[in-house]
Amino acid sequence: MIQNDVLAKFKEIFGEGGEIGVYFAPGRVNMIGEHTDYNGGHVFPCALTIGTYGVARKREDKKLRFYSMNFEELGVIESSVEGLKPEKEADWTNYPKGVMWAFGEKGMKVEQGMDLLLFGNIPNGSGLSSSASVEVLTGYILKDLFGFEVTNQDLALIGQFSENKFNGVNCGIMDQFAIAMGKAGHAIFLDTATLEYTYAPIKLENAKIVISCSNKKRGLGDSKYNERRQECETALAELQKVVDIKSLGELTEEQFEQYKSAIKDEIRVKRAKHAVYENQRTIKAVEALKNNDVKLFGELMNASHVSLRDDYEVTGIELDTLVEEAWKIQGVIGSRMTGAGFGGCTVSIVKDDAVDTFIKEVGSAYEKKIGYAADFYVVEIGDGPRKLA
């Protein structure tokens, strides 16, 4: 059992004794509503049963000692709770350190060091939010070890703040929120403009959620993510000259078509169109689930991918291949890229009796075309962060 393995490894690396806690925070997948979270729209993510395990123990001094079972070649990385600053980008400890820094910025200074061991069974760089999982996990550990009075929603906001301000990635709120607020068997219908949310049960009769990992690595900070944000912000500013809105998420499709001539660049028109139409697709998709119309939900997933490919241009040959091959399989209800794009994963709803065929045929076609293999995960929807022992 993973819980026992990480605890044993912690004791091997950092020694016995003291009060040792074992914790878990999930990864997440977004079912629909991509690149809407920083455009004031809706998203529909769910927490997974795979995620990040952490083992932590408070120290009496100011020293921080980090160890990751995913990067064992790096050994123990030492730091201090004083003068926290981001080190070179490849250093994974920037995520937990960023959260400690963010707690301090919010008036909850971490005065003592800790030993922290992490193990994630989310594929790294996959777009299933391994970084946000680490952030929420670290926040949950700080809350438990130091008695900080924060809610899970606070942990999401602190995680986002640390990623924006400490790690320099201009992410929206969705990833941290989905992880911090996860609920087994449910996705979260979240209005990113107001943080109002409802839980919607995901009832997939005789079907499973399958995540296909392209194994194309991507770095968020140096991807075109920030460029897309900028394009949408410029388009919004142009629209605001002719219509009273605070975000693209406030527009219906009809309103967008009415006012889009205010946007002075064809590329920006496409980017804004995606943000508006994807938000409306997400609203319709949640309604479809309420009506037990999984078929319509799947059609909206497919339309989402087409928009991400053609209007937002964030898919790339790897994700397009996974989705286009998925669409050929009988028993696939819907398939789309998920996450920021430029590599990472797709999410598909596949009928139970087609799952094996899906993995075999999509996997074979992908390897033939791309030159290396994809990985497949049949996933369950899980709860948010918690203390395991």
Helices and strands as residue ranges (DSSP letters): H 2-14, E 21-30, G 37-39, E 42-43, E 45-58, E 63-68, G 72-74, E 77-80, H 94-105, E 114-120, H 130-146, H 152-165, H 174-180, E 186-191, E 196-201, E 207-213, H 225-239, G 248-250, H 253-259, G 260-262, H 266-290, H 294-310, H 316-328, E 332-338, E 345-351, G 352-354, H 355-370, E 375-379, E 386-387
